[in-house]
Amino acid sequence: MKKRQYSGSRKIEVIAYVSFTLAALACVLPILLMAAASFTDNDILNTRGYSYFPEKWSLAAYEFLFTQSTAIIRSIGVSALVTAAGTAAGLFFTMMLAYALARDELPFRRVLMFFVVFTLLFNGGMVPTYFMYVNYLHIKNTLFGQLIPNLLVNGFNVMLMRNYFRNNVPKELIESAHIDGAGELHTFFSIVLPISTPILATVGLLIGISYWNDWYNGMLYVTEPKLFSMQNFLNKIMMDIQFLSQNGNVTSDVNSIMANIPSGTVRMAMAFIATIPVMITFGFVRKYFAKGLTVGSVKG
């Protein structure tokens, strides 16, 4: 009987390992294909398609991006600044709201919880939101245009962190701190936060990725090229290449320039460059990510 149970558990483990391996490959292989395509000769890419082992390698895409190095470095700086400031501010507001909602003593807690859940289902619409931010908050062509709308506080992140506080921070620990004379802020920053590293890393990663990959806010609220984030700048390059390639009234000089632009491989190179910081960051917080996401999603 024990041998049968052992054999059955081994089969389940094998199936689980195979499934997880296939899922990991499904995530990694597209990134490897994108990287290989970025180093492929543009003519080979257009004629033979994508391949992990291209017939001819080329650095033309990265050489073209290097000609835009000044603008790219500036856009990377803007993205880094917006991501750092947005992650810090978003994490602060999220954990403060989540901790308040996790406390049963909070007056009107259910009403506040309703508003958080409501934002997961409905929003004010793009046009009213745009007019509010531009006409009343005056955030157009400022860094606040990439910081505040849509990304600063997310209801899903609030729910994750709130459930973590309810299920993993013992109430007895908070009560003992209050008995010793600690206030709410001192209890939160000195006792609750040090034991909440997994959920802080998880939510911080989610917020940071949202800011780094965001181009929607820049498209709506930023028209000054010097304030373009990396995503907006790369998108502008792609739009310029597409416009020149589709415009039939361009001059012969422009046609000769377009012939030397590796438009296909440039797309892959830009996408690969934008992916590198995310992969590096995930490598540092991955040990907290699964634990924080799993525990924080438990219903409380």
Secondary structure, DSSP 8 states (H G I E B T S, - for coil): -HHHHHHHHHHHHHHHHHHHHHHHHHHHHHHHHHHHHHTB-HHHHHHH---SS-SSB--HHHHHHHTTHHHHHHHHHHHHHHHHHHHHHHHHHHHHHHHHHH-TTSTTHHHHHHHHHHHHH----HHHHHHIIIIIS--TTSTHHHHSTTTSS-HHHHHHHHHHHHHHS-HHHHHHHHHTT--HHHHIIIIIGGG-HHHHHHHHHHHHHHHHH--HHHHHH---GGG--HHHHHHHHHHHHHHHHH-TT--HHHHHHHHTS-HHHHHHHHHHHHHHHHHHHHHHHHHHHHHHHHHHTS--
